[in-house]
Structures are given as structure tokens and as C-alpha cells.
Amino acid sequence: MAVFQYIIKDSKGARLEGTLKANTMDEAVDKLTREGSTIISVKSAEEGAFKGKLTLFDKLMLTFYKIKTGVGLKTLVFFTRQLSTMFSAGLTIEKSLSNLEKEEKNKKFRKVLKRMSNDIKKGFSLSESMEQHPGVFNALYVSLVKAGEVSGTLHTVLDELSDYLERAEDTRRKVSGAMSYPIFIVFFLILVVIGLFYFIIPQFGQVYADFNAELPGPTLVAIGISDFIRAHIVFTMAILLGIALLIFLFYLSDRGRYLVDSALLKTPVLGSLINNSIMNKFARSFSILMFSGVPIMDTMELVENVVQNARVESAVRKARVMVKEGYSVAGAFKRTGVFPSTLLQLMTTGEETGEMDKLLGKAADFYGKQVDSVIDRLTSLIEPILIILMAVVVGSIIIVTYLPIFNLGLAMTSGMK
């Protein structure tokens, strides 16, 4: 079960805070509602102070919940921009949500908007209604909206948030676009290899068997693998799915995720792309949070949840502890040894001048351009690399298969004696 934090008002109007376990957010809300409580907020413990105390099963359930209830970033970008425009034009939040609900084509998101609209009618603030849907609105989004409500600049925050999400979507699209081609080729290569072992190699194996030829070791291994796959195709697919599931579960664990994310950052070319993308997201998130007036400690905690890389998250967590102990923000990040010098220099200057939000915005622009540059370089490199990879894998299998034919005459002679 997942752990959820809640803030409620009981039947006497007293404010209560605590945690409860439930399989999904909806189940947690239902439990609290059945008790006659007025819900102020319910959020996944993963989004708050209890992060890191969840079991592997809890993380798995939260992952499935977010997959079930989440919507695409493109949908969220459009919603935020529309909400910002309507609110700036003088419409109330309730009226804006009602209009957006009628026009929304995504069924899942339309249900979310309907529930949010009902929550607003009950007296919830916009941020409190968003907190009920962590699969759609993450902690960063909710915190920015809450900061806008407190400061009375919600329309400005929504506009900045729209720009932020549009840039994030643009970066995500570029990175995923650069990765989609190699991923497709790798899956295609796997299918080609399975096809060779299932259809082609058995035919050669039968020919060699008819000649009673003495086969070299590599060819015997290839034929053995082929026979196993043909005889146990369902079992083979189950093994492949099992391996994929084990890798997924390993990545969900704290140690596994840290090892995988660290390895990805050290990968040639690809590591540079991932690192620049993370720094772009880090700087952009830090900038907009500080611009919105979110306290520095809360900003650092929220940014930790945004970067989506275990190694960088660990560095942000260490920096937050050091800031509590009296270090400067830039000094704390520098001592982690994870963040690049360009970002640290801009952060140091920002602390000295009191314009950290602006300089971090410039840093985000810089790393966005770096992402574009790496993608251009990756695009030019990836095609020849993938061609070489396919040639090596497929060529090796073909050579192993044809190895006896290179000395076919001798093999036939040997078989006829």
C-alpha cells in the first residue's frame, strides 16, 4: 500500500494532520470522506516529507497510480496556458475550470477538472484542489500555484508556469526525438536476431544434419540456441519479459536507480545530453520557484523532486543539509561535486547581487542551447554507430551460421565416409 499525508477538518472544525495507507489516492480520499471529515489536502507521501520511507511495493503502486491517472505534458501545458489567459481576462477560477472541462477532449483529464471544479465550489483553493491529483500536478506545480495565491500574483505565476512547462515540453520532445530512433533500431535488431534463430538457422542446421557434418563449436552453440528457442518459444518470451520486469524493479529500488542514473551520466555523448537536460530543468525550476517567492529550503526540496536523476537528487539533498548548517547556496552545491562550474558561477553571482532567479534563468537558457547542440551532434553520430552495431551483431550470426560452408567440400567428404 502507498502512504498518503492528509490535512482535514473534523466534524467539530478542528484541523488534524496525519498519514494513512491506501492503494490509490481515490481510496485514501474515500476513507477520509466516510469518516465525515472535510478534506483540506491529501498528497502522496512520496511528494513530501516521507519520501525515501516507501517500500518497493509502495513505489510500484504509486507508479501504477500515476500511470493510470496521469496526463501528458502537452495536455498540461495547454491547460495551464488556457487557465492563465482566462484568469487574466477576469474570469473566476471556478468559471475558468468549468469552461475548460467542457472543451477538454482527454477523458481522464476531464474527470480531474470536474472534481477540481467541485472542490472549488466546496471552498477549496486552487492549489488544494490540485493536491488531490498528484498523478497530474506534481509538488512543484502545486507549490507555485500556492505561492501565487498567497502573494496575490496567481495570474503572473500561471503565466510563468505556462512558459516553464512549454520549455520543459520542448526539451522533452527534443530529447525523446533524439532517443526514439536508436531505441527503435535496438528493438528492431532484437527482432531480427530472434527471426534469424527461429527461421534461418534451423534450415542450415537441417542441411548440416543431412550431411552428417562435423560442425565447429560456434555453429553448434548457435544451432543449440535456435533449437531451444523453437522448442520453448513461450518460455523464451517469458524469460525476456521476466528480465525486463527485474530490471524495472531494480530501477525502482533506491540503490538500483542510483547506479543506473549514475551510469547514464557517464555514458559518452548520451551522458552529456542527459546531464545538460537535467541542468536545464534544475536551473529553470529553481529560477521560477525563487521568482514566485518560495522559500529557499522549500525550493531546494521541490527541485530535488523535479530533476529525476537519483545522483543529482542526492546532491541536492546534501546541499540542502549544508545550507541548513550555514553554507551559502552556491557553496553548498559546489561541495557536492556534481554541478558544472558555469552553473555554480552564475549561482554565486546571483547570491551576491540578489538576482539569482534571473541568472538561473540565463543558466537554463544556456543548458537548453547545449541540449540542442548535443542533439545535433548525436544525430550525426547515431546513424553510423547503429549501422556498425547491426553489422557486427547480424554479421557475427551469419558468419557463425556459414562457418561450415567455408569448408563445405571437406564437410561433405567427411559426411559421406
C-alpha positions as CSV (number, residue, x, y, z in Angstrom):
1,M,0.0,0.0,0.0
2,A,1.0,3.6,-0.6
3,V,1.3,6.2,2.2
4,F,-0.6,9.4,2.0
5,Q,-0.4,12.6,4.0
6,Y,-3.6,14.4,4.8
7,I,-4.8,17.6,6.4
8,I,-8.5,17.6,7.4
9,K,-11.1,19.3,9.5
10,D,-13.1,17.0,11.7
11,S,-16.9,17.3,12.5
12,K,-16.1,19.9,15.2
13,G,-14.0,22.0,12.8
14,A,-10.6,21.1,14.4
15,R,-7.7,20.9,12.0
16,L,-5.9,17.5,12.0
17,E,-2.8,16.2,10.2
18,G,-1.6,12.7,9.8
19,T,-0.9,9.8,7.4
20,L,-2.9,6.8,6.2
21,K,-2.2,3.8,3.9
22,A,-4.3,3.1,0.8
23,N,-3.8,1.5,-2.6
24,T,-4.7,4.7,-4.5
25,M,-5.4,8.4,-3.9
26,D,-9.1,7.8,-4.6
27,E,-9.2,5.1,-1.9
28,A,-7.5,7.5,0.6
29,V,-10.0,10.3,-0.2
30,D,-12.9,7.8,0.2
31,K,-11.6,6.7,3.6
32,L,-11.4,10.2,4.9
33,T,-14.8,11.2,3.4
34,R,-16.5,8.2,5.0
35,E,-15.3,9.4,8.4
36,G,-17.2,12.6,7.9
37,S,-14.0,14.8,7.6
38,T,-13.6,17.8,5.4
39,I,-10.5,17.3,3.3
40,I,-8.1,20.2,3.1
41,S,-5.3,18.3,1.3
42,V,-4.3,14.7,0.6
43,K,-1.0,14.0,-1.1
44,S,1.3,11.1,-1.8
45,A,4.0,10.8,0.9
46,E,6.4,10.4,-2.0
47,E,5.8,14.1,-2.8
48,G,6.5,15.3,0.8
49,A,8.5,14.7,3.9
50,F,8.1,10.9,3.9
51,K,10.0,10.5,0.6
52,G,12.5,7.7,0.9
53,K,10.5,5.7,3.5
54,L,8.3,3.9,1.0
55,T,8.8,0.2,0.4
56,L,9.4,-1.2,-3.1
57,F,5.8,-2.3,-3.2
58,D,4.6,1.2,-2.3
59,K,6.7,2.7,-5.1
60,L,5.3,0.1,-7.5
61,M,1.7,1.0,-6.6
62,L,2.5,4.7,-6.8
63,T,4.0,4.2,-10.3
64,F,0.9,2.4,-11.5
65,Y,-1.4,5.0,-9.9
66,K,0.5,7.8,-11.7
67,I,0.3,5.9,-15.0
68,K,-3.4,5.3,-14.5
69,T,-4.3,8.9,-13.6
70,G,-1.5,11.0,-15.2
71,V,-1.9,13.1,-18.4
72,G,0.7,14.1,-21.0
73,L,2.8,17.1,-20.5
74,K,1.4,18.6,-23.7
75,T,-2.1,18.5,-22.2
76,L,-0.9,20.1,-19.0
77,V,0.9,22.9,-21.0
78,F,-2.3,23.7,-22.9
79,F,-4.4,23.7,-19.7
80,T,-2.0,26.0,-17.8
81,R,-1.9,28.5,-20.7
82,Q,-5.6,28.5,-21.1
83,L,-6.2,28.9,-17.4
84,S,-3.7,31.7,-17.2
85,T,-5.4,33.5,-20.1
86,M,-8.9,33.1,-18.7
87,F,-7.9,34.2,-15.2
88,S,-6.0,37.2,-16.6
89,A,-9.1,38.2,-18.5
90,G,-11.1,38.4,-15.3
91,L,-12.9,35.1,-15.1
92,T,-13.1,33.3,-11.8
93,I,-11.2,30.1,-11.2
94,E,-14.4,28.2,-10.9
95,K,-15.7,29.6,-14.2
96,S,-12.4,29.0,-15.9
97,L,-12.3,25.4,-14.8
98,S,-15.9,24.9,-15.9
99,N,-15.2,26.2,-19.4
100,L,-12.0,24.1,-19.7
101,E,-13.8,21.0,-18.6
102,K,-16.4,21.4,-21.3
103,E,-13.8,21.8,-24.0
104,E,-11.4,19.1,-22.8
105,K,-11.1,16.0,-25.0
106,N,-9.0,13.9,-22.8
107,K,-11.4,11.8,-20.7
108,K,-9.1,11.3,-17.8
109,F,-8.2,15.0,-17.5
110,R,-11.9,16.0,-18.0
111,K,-12.7,14.0,-14.8
112,V,-9.9,15.7,-13.0
113,L,-11.2,19.1,-14.0
114,K,-14.7,18.2,-12.9
115,R,-13.5,17.1,-9.5
116,M,-11.4,20.3,-9.2
117,S,-14.4,22.4,-10.1
118,N,-16.5,20.7,-7.4
119,D,-13.7,21.2,-4.9
120,I,-13.5,24.9,-5.7
121,K,-17.3,25.1,-5.1
122,K,-16.8,23.5,-1.7
123,G,-14.4,26.2,-0.7
124,F,-11.0,24.7,-1.6
125,S,-8.3,26.8,-3.0
126,L,-6.9,26.0,-6.5
127,S,-3.7,24.6,-5.0
128,E,-5.6,22.4,-2.6
129,S,-7.8,21.0,-5.3
130,M,-4.7,20.3,-7.4
131,E,-3.1,18.5,-4.4
132,Q,-5.9,15.8,-4.7
133,H,-4.4,14.7,-8.1
134,P,-0.6,14.1,-7.7
135,G,-0.6,12.0,-10.8
136,V,-1.4,15.1,-12.8
137,F,0.0,18.0,-10.8
138,N,3.4,17.4,-9.2
139,A,4.6,19.1,-6.0
140,L,6.4,21.8,-8.0
141,Y,3.3,22.8,-9.8
142,V,1.1,22.9,-6.7
143,S,3.7,24.9,-4.7
144,L,4.0,27.5,-7.4
145,V,0.2,27.9,-7.5
146,K,0.1,28.1,-3.8
147,A,2.8,30.8,-3.8
148,G,0.8,32.7,-6.4
149,E,-2.3,32.5,-4.2
150,V,-0.5,33.7,-1.1
151,S,1.2,36.6,-2.8
152,G,-1.9,37.6,-4.9
153,T,0.0,37.2,-8.2
154,L,-1.6,34.0,-9.3
155,H,-2.1,35.2,-12.9
156,T,1.6,36.1,-13.1
157,V,2.6,32.8,-11.7
158,L,0.3,30.9,-14.0
159,D,1.8,32.8,-17.0
160,E,5.4,32.0,-15.8
161,L,4.4,28.4,-15.2
162,S,3.0,28.1,-18.7
163,D,6.3,29.3,-20.2
164,Y,8.2,26.9,-17.9
165,L,6.1,23.9,-19.0
166,E,6.3,24.9,-22.7
167,R,10.1,25.0,-22.4
168,A,10.1,21.7,-20.5
169,E,7.9,20.1,-23.2
170,D,10.2,21.4,-25.9
171,T,13.3,20.0,-24.2
172,R,11.5,16.7,-23.5
173,R,10.4,16.5,-27.2
174,K,13.9,17.1,-28.4
175,V,15.5,14.5,-26.1
176,S,12.8,11.9,-26.8
177,G,13.1,12.6,-30.5
178,A,16.8,12.0,-30.4
179,M,16.4,8.8,-28.4
180,S,13.4,7.3,-30.3
181,Y,15.5,6.4,-33.4
182,P,18.2,4.4,-31.6
183,I,15.6,2.7,-29.3
184,F,13.6,1.7,-32.4
185,I,16.7,0.3,-34.1
186,V,17.7,-1.7,-31.0
187,F,14.2,-3.3,-30.7
188,F,14.3,-4.0,-34.5
189,L,17.7,-5.6,-34.1
190,I,16.4,-7.8,-31.3
191,L,13.5,-8.9,-33.6
192,V,16.0,-9.6,-36.4
193,V,18.2,-11.7,-34.1
194,I,15.1,-13.7,-32.9
195,G,14.0,-14.2,-36.5
196,L,17.4,-15.5,-37.5
197,F,17.5,-18.0,-34.7
198,Y,13.8,-19.1,-35.2
199,F,13.6,-19.3,-39.0
200,I,17.0,-19.2,-40.7
201,I,19.5,-21.1,-38.5
202,P,17.2,-24.3,-38.3
203,Q,17.3,-24.6,-42.0
204,F,21.1,-24.6,-42.1
205,G,21.1,-27.0,-39.1
206,Q,18.9,-29.5,-41.0
207,V,21.2,-29.3,-44.1
208,Y,24.3,-29.9,-41.9
209,A,22.5,-32.8,-40.2
210,D,21.7,-34.4,-43.6
211,F,25.4,-34.4,-44.5
212,N,26.3,-35.7,-41.0
213,A,28.9,-33.0,-41.0
214,E,31.2,-32.3,-38.1
215,L,30.4,-28.7,-37.1
216,P,32.6,-26.1,-35.4
217,G,31.9,-25.1,-31.8
218,P,30.3,-21.7,-32.5
219,T,27.9,-23.2,-35.1
220,L,26.9,-25.9,-32.6
221,V,26.1,-23.2,-30.0
222,A,24.0,-21.2,-32.5
223,I,22.1,-24.3,-33.5
224,G,21.6,-25.3,-29.8
225,I,20.2,-21.8,-29.0
226,S,17.9,-22.0,-32.1
227,D,16.6,-25.4,-31.1
228,F,15.9,-24.1,-27.6
229,I,14.0,-21.1,-28.8
230,R,11.9,-23.1,-31.3
231,A,11.1,-25.7,-28.7
232,H,10.3,-23.3,-25.9
233,I,9.2,-20.1,-27.6
234,V,6.6,-19.2,-24.9
235,F,9.2,-19.9,-22.2
236,T,11.8,-17.8,-24.0
237,M,9.3,-14.8,-24.3
238,A,8.5,-15.3,-20.6
239,I,12.3,-15.2,-19.8
240,L,12.6,-11.9,-21.7
241,L,9.6,-10.4,-20.0
242,G,10.9,-11.6,-16.7
243,I,14.3,-9.9,-17.3
244,A,12.5,-6.7,-18.3
245,L,10.4,-6.8,-15.1
246,L,13.5,-7.5,-12.9
247,I,15.3,-4.5,-14.5
248,F,12.2,-2.4,-13.8
249,L,12.0,-3.5,-10.2
250,F,15.8,-3.0,-9.8
251,Y,15.4,0.6,-11.1
252,L,12.6,1.2,-8.6
253,S,14.9,0.4,-5.7
254,D,16.9,3.3,-4.3
255,R,20.3,1.6,-4.9
256,G,19.4,0.4,-8.4
257,R,18.1,3.7,-9.5
258,Y,21.2,5.5,-8.2
259,L,23.5,3.0,-10.0
260,V,21.6,3.2,-13.3
261,D,21.3,7.0,-13.3
262,S,25.0,7.4,-12.4
263,A,26.0,5.1,-15.3
264,L,23.8,7.0,-17.7
265,L,25.5,10.3,-16.8
266,K,28.9,8.7,-17.6
267,T,27.8,7.4,-21.0
268,P,29.7,9.1,-23.9
269,V,27.6,11.7,-25.8
270,L,24.3,10.4,-24.3
271,G,25.5,11.2,-20.8
272,S,26.2,14.8,-21.9
273,L,22.7,15.1,-23.3
274,I,21.1,13.8,-20.1
275,N,23.3,16.0,-17.9
276,N,22.5,19.2,-19.9
277,S,18.8,18.3,-19.9
278,I,18.9,17.8,-16.1
279,M,20.8,21.1,-15.5
280,N,18.3,22.9,-17.8
281,K,15.4,21.5,-15.7
282,F,17.2,22.2,-12.4
283,A,18.0,25.9,-13.3
284,R,14.6,26.6,-14.8
285,S,12.8,25.1,-11.8
286,F,15.0,26.9,-9.3
287,S,14.5,30.2,-11.2
288,I,10.7,30.1,-11.3
289,L,10.4,29.0,-7.7
290,M,12.6,31.8,-6.5
291,F,10.7,34.3,-8.7
292,S,7.4,33.2,-7.2
293,G,8.7,33.8,-3.7
294,V,9.0,30.2,-2.5
295,P,11.4,30.0,0.5
296,I,14.9,28.7,-0.4
297,M,14.7,25.5,1.7
298,D,11.3,24.6,0.1
299,T,12.7,25.5,-3.3
300,M,15.6,23.0,-2.9
301,E,13.3,20.3,-1.7
302,L,11.0,20.8,-4.7
303,V,13.8,20.9,-7.2
304,E,15.1,17.6,-5.8
305,N,11.8,16.0,-6.9
306,V,12.0,17.6,-10.3
307,V,15.5,16.6,-11.7
308,Q,14.5,12.9,-12.0
309,N,18.0,11.6,-11.6
310,A,19.0,9.8,-8.4
311,R,22.6,11.1,-8.3
312,V,21.6,14.7,-8.8
313,E,18.7,14.3,-6.3
314,S,21.2,13.0,-3.7
315,A,23.5,16.1,-4.4
316,V,20.6,18.5,-4.0
317,R,19.6,16.7,-0.7
318,K,23.2,17.1,0.6
319,A,23.3,20.7,-0.4
320,R,20.0,21.4,1.4
321,V,21.5,19.9,4.6
322,M,24.6,22.1,4.2
323,V,22.5,25.3,3.7
324,K,20.7,24.5,6.9
325,E,24.2,24.3,8.6
326,G,25.1,27.8,7.4
327,Y,26.7,27.3,4.0
328,S,25.8,29.6,1.1
329,V,23.6,28.1,-1.6
330,A,26.3,28.2,-4.3
331,G,28.9,26.9,-1.8
332,A,26.7,24.0,-0.8
333,F,26.1,22.9,-4.4
334,K,29.8,23.3,-5.2
335,R,30.8,20.9,-2.3
336,T,28.6,18.2,-3.8
337,G,30.9,17.9,-6.8
338,V,28.0,17.2,-9.2
339,F,27.1,20.6,-10.6
340,P,29.1,22.2,-13.5
341,S,31.2,25.3,-12.9
342,T,29.2,27.5,-15.3
343,L,26.0,27.0,-13.2
344,L,27.9,27.5,-9.9
345,Q,29.4,30.8,-11.1
346,L,26.0,32.2,-12.1
347,M,24.6,31.0,-8.8
348,T,27.4,32.7,-6.9
349,T,26.9,35.9,-8.8
350,G,23.1,35.7,-8.2
351,E,23.6,35.3,-4.5
352,E,25.9,38.4,-4.4
353,T,23.6,40.6,-6.5
354,G,20.2,39.3,-5.2
355,E,19.2,38.3,-8.7
356,M,19.6,34.5,-8.5
357,D,16.3,33.9,-10.2
358,K,17.3,35.9,-13.3
359,L,20.8,34.4,-13.5
360,L,19.4,30.9,-13.1
361,G,17.0,31.7,-15.9
362,K,20.0,32.5,-18.1
363,A,21.7,29.3,-17.0
364,A,18.6,27.4,-18.1
365,D,18.8,29.1,-21.5
366,F,22.4,28.2,-21.8
367,Y,21.9,24.5,-21.0
368,G,18.9,24.4,-23.3
369,K,21.2,25.5,-26.1
370,Q,23.7,22.9,-25.0
371,V,20.9,20.3,-25.3
372,D,20.3,21.4,-28.9
373,S,24.0,21.2,-29.7
374,V,24.4,17.7,-28.3
375,I,21.3,16.5,-30.1
376,D,22.7,17.8,-33.4
377,R,26.0,16.0,-32.7
378,L,24.2,12.8,-31.6
379,T,22.0,12.8,-34.7
380,S,25.1,12.9,-36.9
381,L,26.9,10.1,-34.9
382,I,24.0,7.8,-34.1
383,E,23.3,6.5,-37.6
384,P,26.8,5.2,-38.4
385,I,27.1,3.8,-34.8
386,L,23.8,1.9,-35.2
387,I,24.8,0.7,-38.7
388,I,28.1,-0.7,-37.2
389,L,26.2,-2.3,-34.3
390,M,23.7,-4.0,-36.6
391,A,26.5,-5.1,-38.9
392,V,28.5,-6.6,-36.0
393,V,25.6,-8.5,-34.4
394,V,23.9,-9.8,-37.6
395,G,27.2,-10.3,-39.3
396,S,28.5,-12.4,-36.4
397,I,25.4,-14.7,-36.5
398,I,25.7,-15.1,-40.3
399,I,29.4,-15.9,-40.1
400,V,28.8,-18.5,-37.4
401,T,26.0,-20.0,-39.4
402,Y,28.0,-20.2,-42.6
403,L,31.2,-21.3,-40.9
404,P,30.9,-24.9,-42.1
405,I,30.1,-23.9,-45.7
406,F,33.6,-22.2,-45.9
407,N,34.9,-25.7,-45.9
408,L,31.8,-27.4,-47.4
409,G,33.8,-29.7,-49.6
410,L,35.6,-31.2,-46.6
411,A,32.4,-31.4,-44.6
412,M,30.6,-33.3,-47.4
413,T,33.6,-35.7,-47.8
414,S,33.6,-36.3,-44.1
415,G,29.9,-37.0,-44.0
416,M,30.0,-39.5,-46.9
417,K,32.7,-41.7,-45.4
